[in-house]
Every structure is written in structure tokens, then in C-alpha cells.
């Protein structure tokens, strides 16, 4: 057996062994990328975020929500009982970056969508202890006081489009989205109509309870309410997902 001291004092051997270790680590990270299409589950319903949901996600990351909340349910029975079906790779395919994580100062949010009402979320974000007395989460009153800036939403969608998110700008791209997601969803993914779509969704749902304004609270709640709601798991038996592991 080679002693550790022998490796450290032999520059040539140290370089050779370092290259071997780096090569193995590189292969471990690179090789799976060639098979990524085989590991992303084929499920219906997963789509890119609408303009309003996208801005809400930006608020979520800006406020550091990911530092206390994961969005990754692991395939363990206790997590299934508490949070729901374990997270699928397909559900995060349009996230850049994804919000998985393992830090749970607060509960996992992967399936928080439609679990609570909009009014509950408003109360919770304004003063978490008003609905969860034991909560240590800070208050976020400025979300209700700050008008949402959506002037650059088209630029944000174009940036994500460059990473492969199927937002559309041309008729050909729009038609492809109609075939893939259906017309109703394709309309919401049209970059050229982003501001109109954002306004329409915010006004139709009135997430923050203030119809006269569109606030950062509107956007954040729109994002939270869509988390974990895109896949209808009743359509699949558990054995179906095994083949993608």
C-alpha cells in the first residue's frame, strides 16, 4: 500500500493520481447527461411558467425563500404521507435553476399549490404567526405594498428560451406549442403577448385581494399556487415511474 507521505512528496505520482480522480469525477458528472432524456419521466401537464408565475418565482428567489424551503420530496414513505408523491425530474425541467435543495427550516413546498387559499397565503406572508403560531418565518409586508415590475418580463422569457424553455416568438414556435401543450397554454407562452397575459391572469385571480393593483404578492402567490399541480398522478400507477430511475 502506498503511504500518504509518499504521494505528497512525489510530484509526478501526485499529479497522476489527481488526474485519475478528476477524470473519474468528470465522468460521473458528464456520462449521465447522455442519458438524460431517458431519466425525465414522460408525463402530461408539465409546462413552462406563465409570465405572472415566472415573475413570482423571481420574487421567491430574491427573497431567499429557497434558503428555508426545499422543493424536493424524496421517495420515502414518511415524505409521501406528509407532502405527497415524490418529486419527478419532469416537474423541474423548465426550472433554471431548480429549487430542490435539502434545507427544511420550513416545510417542503413542492406540492403546496392549491393546498391553501389565496387569502391564507396573503395572511401567512404578512404575518406567518397569524396562521401558524409556532412559525419562525419573518414577515413580508412589502410584498403587498410593492407594485409588481413586469416591464422586463419579455426579456426574462427570452433569456429562458435561450436555455431551451419553449416560449414562443414566431408562428412556427407558437404552432409547436399548440401541438405540445394545447392552444390555451400556448397562448400564455407567447413572449409577444407576455404583458397582456400577465395582467389577465393577475386580474382574473386577484391573488392578493386588491383588484386595483398588481403587486409582488400577486406574483408570488401565483407561483406558489402552481407548485406541484401540473401532473395528475391519478393517471399513473407507481410502477410506471420505476422505468425512469
C-alpha positions as CSV (number, residue, x, y, z in Angstrom):
1,X,0.0,0.0,0.0
2,X,1.3,3.5,-0.9
3,X,1.8,5.7,2.1
4,X,0.2,9.1,2.0
5,X,3.5,10.8,2.6
6,X,5.0,9.0,-0.4
7,X,2.3,10.5,-2.6
8,X,2.7,14.0,-1.2
9,X,6.5,14.0,-1.7
10,X,6.4,12.6,-5.2
11,X,5.1,15.4,-7.5
12,X,4.8,13.1,-10.6
13,X,2.7,10.5,-8.7
14,X,0.6,13.2,-7.0
15,X,-0.2,14.7,-10.4
16,X,-1.0,11.3,-11.9
17,X,-3.4,10.3,-9.1
18,X,-5.0,13.7,-9.1
19,X,-5.7,13.4,-12.8
20,X,-7.2,10.0,-12.3
21,X,-9.5,11.2,-9.5
22,X,-10.6,14.3,-11.5
23,X,-11.2,12.1,-14.6
24,X,-13.4,9.7,-12.6
25,X,-15.4,12.7,-11.1
26,X,-15.8,14.2,-14.5
27,X,-17.1,11.0,-16.0
28,X,-19.6,10.6,-13.1
29,X,-21.0,14.1,-13.9
30,X,-20.8,14.0,-17.7
31,X,-21.9,10.5,-18.7
32,X,-25.4,10.8,-17.2
33,X,-26.1,13.8,-19.4
34,X,-26.0,11.5,-22.4
35,X,-28.9,9.6,-21.0
36,X,-30.9,12.5,-19.5
37,X,-33.8,12.0,-22.0
38,X,-34.3,8.5,-20.6
39,X,-34.5,9.7,-17.0
40,X,-37.0,12.6,-17.5
41,X,-40.4,11.0,-17.0
42,X,-43.0,11.2,-19.8
43,X,-46.0,12.8,-18.1
44,X,-48.7,15.1,-19.3
45,X,-49.4,18.6,-17.9
46,X,-45.9,19.9,-17.2
47,X,-45.5,23.3,-18.9
48,X,-43.3,26.4,-18.5
49,X,-44.4,29.1,-16.1
50,X,-46.7,31.8,-17.3
51,X,-45.4,35.4,-17.2
52,X,-47.0,36.1,-13.8
53,X,-45.8,32.8,-12.3
54,X,-42.3,33.5,-13.7
55,X,-42.2,36.9,-12.0
56,X,-43.4,35.3,-8.8
57,X,-40.6,32.8,-9.0
58,X,-38.2,35.7,-9.3
59,X,-39.6,37.2,-6.2
60,X,-39.3,33.8,-4.4
61,X,-35.6,33.6,-5.2
62,X,-35.0,37.3,-4.5
63,X,-36.4,36.9,-1.0
64,X,-34.3,33.8,-0.3
65,X,-37.3,31.5,0.2
66,X,-35.2,28.6,-1.0
67,X,-32.9,29.0,1.9
68,X,-35.5,27.6,4.3
69,X,-37.8,25.7,1.9
70,X,-36.9,22.8,-0.3
71,X,-38.9,21.8,-3.4
72,X,-37.9,18.1,-3.5
73,X,-39.9,15.3,-2.0
74,X,-37.8,12.2,-1.6
75,X,-39.2,8.7,-2.3
76,X,-39.7,7.8,1.3
77,X,-43.0,6.8,2.9
78,X,-42.9,9.5,5.6
79,X,-42.4,12.2,3.0
80,X,-45.1,10.8,0.8
81,X,-47.6,10.8,3.7
82,X,-46.7,14.4,4.6
83,X,-46.1,16.1,1.3
84,X,-47.4,13.8,-1.4
85,X,-45.9,11.9,-4.4
86,X,-42.1,12.2,-4.6
87,X,-40.8,14.8,-7.0
88,X,-40.2,14.0,-10.6
89,X,-37.4,15.2,-12.8
90,X,-40.0,16.2,-15.4
91,X,-41.6,18.7,-13.0
92,X,-38.3,20.7,-12.8
93,X,-37.3,20.5,-16.5
94,X,-38.2,24.2,-17.1
95,X,-36.6,25.5,-13.8
96,X,-33.4,27.5,-14.2
97,X,-32.1,26.9,-11.6
98,X,-34.2,24.2,-10.0
99,X,-35.3,24.8,-6.4
100,X,-34.7,21.3,-5.0
101,X,-32.4,21.7,-2.0
102,X,-32.5,19.8,1.3
103,X,-32.8,22.7,3.8
104,X,-36.1,22.5,5.7
105,X,-36.2,25.1,8.3
106,X,-39.8,25.4,6.9
107,X,-41.8,22.6,5.2
108,X,-41.1,21.5,1.6
109,X,-43.2,23.4,-0.9
110,X,-43.0,21.1,-3.9
111,X,-46.8,20.4,-3.7
112,X,-48.0,23.5,-1.9
113,X,-50.1,24.5,-4.9
114,X,-53.9,24.7,-4.1
115,X,-53.3,23.3,-0.6
116,X,-54.2,26.7,0.9
117,X,-56.4,29.6,-0.3
118,X,-55.0,32.8,-1.7
119,X,-56.3,34.5,1.4
120,X,-54.3,32.1,3.6
121,X,-51.1,32.9,1.7
122,X,-51.6,36.6,2.0
123,X,-52.1,36.3,5.8
124,X,-49.2,33.9,6.0
125,X,-46.8,36.2,4.1
126,X,-47.9,39.3,6.0
127,X,-47.6,37.6,9.4
128,X,-46.9,33.9,9.5
129,X,-47.8,33.5,13.1
130,X,-51.4,34.6,12.4
131,X,-52.0,31.2,10.8
132,X,-49.1,29.1,12.1
133,X,-48.5,30.2,15.7
134,X,-45.2,28.3,16.0
135,X,-43.7,29.7,12.8
136,X,-40.3,31.4,12.9
137,X,-40.7,32.7,9.4
138,X,-40.2,36.5,9.0
139,X,-43.0,38.9,7.9
140,X,-43.0,40.1,4.3
141,X,-45.4,43.1,4.4
142,X,-43.7,44.9,1.5
143,X,-44.9,42.3,-1.0
144,X,-48.4,43.7,-0.6
145,X,-47.2,47.3,-0.7
146,X,-44.9,47.0,-3.8
147,X,-46.3,47.1,-7.3
148,X,-45.0,44.4,-9.5
149,X,-42.5,45.5,-12.0
150,X,-43.1,43.4,-15.2
151,X,-41.5,45.8,-17.7
152,X,-38.8,43.3,-18.5
153,X,-40.8,40.1,-18.4
154,X,-40.3,39.6,-22.2
155,X,-36.6,39.8,-21.7
156,X,-36.7,37.3,-18.9
157,X,-38.7,34.9,-21.1
158,X,-36.2,35.3,-23.9
159,X,-33.3,34.5,-21.6
160,X,-35.1,31.3,-20.5
161,X,-35.9,30.5,-24.1
162,X,-32.1,30.5,-24.8
163,X,-31.7,27.7,-22.3
164,X,-34.4,25.6,-24.0
165,X,-37.6,26.6,-22.3
166,X,-40.2,26.6,-25.1
167,X,-41.5,30.1,-25.0
168,X,-42.6,31.3,-28.5
169,X,-41.9,34.4,-30.6
170,X,-42.5,33.0,-34.1
171,X,-45.6,31.5,-35.7
172,X,-43.7,28.2,-36.1
173,X,-42.8,28.1,-32.4
174,X,-46.3,29.0,-31.4
175,X,-47.8,26.2,-33.6
176,X,-45.3,23.8,-32.0
177,X,-46.6,24.8,-28.5
178,X,-50.2,24.4,-29.6
179,X,-49.4,20.8,-30.6
180,X,-47.4,20.1,-27.5
181,X,-49.4,21.9,-24.8
182,X,-52.8,22.9,-26.4
183,X,-53.9,26.4,-27.5
184,X,-54.8,27.7,-24.1
185,X,-51.3,27.1,-22.7
186,X,-49.6,28.1,-25.9
187,X,-51.2,31.5,-25.8
188,X,-49.8,32.1,-22.3
189,X,-46.3,31.1,-23.5
190,X,-46.2,33.7,-26.3
191,X,-43.4,36.2,-25.5
192,X,-45.0,38.9,-27.6
193,X,-48.2,38.8,-25.5
194,X,-46.4,38.4,-22.2
195,X,-47.6,41.7,-20.5
196,X,-51.2,41.2,-21.6
197,X,-51.2,37.6,-20.3
198,X,-49.6,38.7,-17.0
199,X,-52.3,41.3,-16.5
200,X,-55.1,39.0,-17.5
201,X,-54.0,36.3,-15.0
202,X,-53.5,38.7,-12.2
203,X,-56.8,40.4,-12.7
204,X,-58.8,37.2,-13.2
205,X,-57.5,35.5,-10.0
206,X,-56.9,38.6,-7.8
207,X,-54.4,36.7,-5.7
208,X,-53.7,39.5,-3.2
209,X,-57.3,40.7,-2.8
210,X,-56.6,44.1,-4.3
211,X,-58.1,44.3,-7.8
212,X,-57.0,47.9,-8.3
213,X,-53.3,46.9,-8.1
214,X,-50.9,44.2,-9.2
215,X,-48.4,43.6,-6.5
216,X,-45.4,41.3,-5.9
217,X,-47.8,39.4,-3.6
218,X,-50.0,38.6,-6.6
219,X,-47.0,37.2,-8.5
220,X,-45.6,35.2,-5.6
221,X,-48.9,33.6,-4.7
222,X,-49.5,32.8,-8.4
223,X,-46.2,30.9,-8.3
224,X,-46.9,29.1,-5.1
225,X,-50.3,28.0,-6.2
226,X,-48.9,26.3,-9.3
227,X,-46.3,24.3,-7.5
228,X,-46.9,20.5,-7.8
229,X,-50.2,20.9,-9.6
230,X,-49.2,20.2,-13.2
231,X,-49.1,16.4,-13.0
232,X,-52.2,14.4,-12.4
233,X,-50.8,11.4,-10.5
234,X,-54.1,9.5,-10.6
235,X,-53.4,8.8,-14.3
236,X,-50.3,6.7,-13.5
237,X,-49.6,3.7,-11.4
238,X,-46.4,3.7,-9.3
239,X,-44.7,1.0,-11.4
240,X,-44.8,3.4,-14.4
241,X,-42.2,5.7,-12.9
242,X,-39.7,2.9,-12.0
243,X,-38.5,2.5,-15.6
244,X,-37.1,6.1,-15.5
245,X,-34.9,5.6,-12.4
